[in-house]
């Protein structure tokens, strides 16, 4: 079987632009408009920003751990154990200012990019992640970085939809 090497540059460029994508998605909104959502049951712009940042922060550990033993297991079971909406409440997303989360997202992305630039061999390292069927799946750093790109892009689109719906 021939494995195809993933070119890191396009993915890393998307990853590098993630924090600015989030900042651009809220440009011009005052603090009150960050509480807009598509419905009373859906997440607000503010909650989405905190979710994006915390997700990025949680998956950063994967990069660090992948530099170690590739046979090691990476698990966020403690996080996956509860529904996303529970974490939104437990971590008080609705009331928190987004400035610190935006700064953390930017710093975390820069820190990860620096790590990957200084340790390019890390790109293809992988860890085992338990799945819901009781097995394990091998996931590479490249796949995690690309997943985090999609995560930001998807939620930036959610923010765009909220703004469009409210004319903000």
Buried (B, 14 or more C-beta within 10 A) or exposed (E): EEEEEBEBEEBBEBBBBBBEBBBEBBEEBEEEBBEBBBEEEEBBBBBBBBBBBBBBBEBBEBBEBBEEEBEEEBEBEEEEEEEEEEBBEEEEBEEBEBEEBBEBBBEBBEEBBEBBEEBEEBBBBBBBBBEEEEEBEEBBBBBBBBBBBEBBBEBBEBBEEBBEEEEB
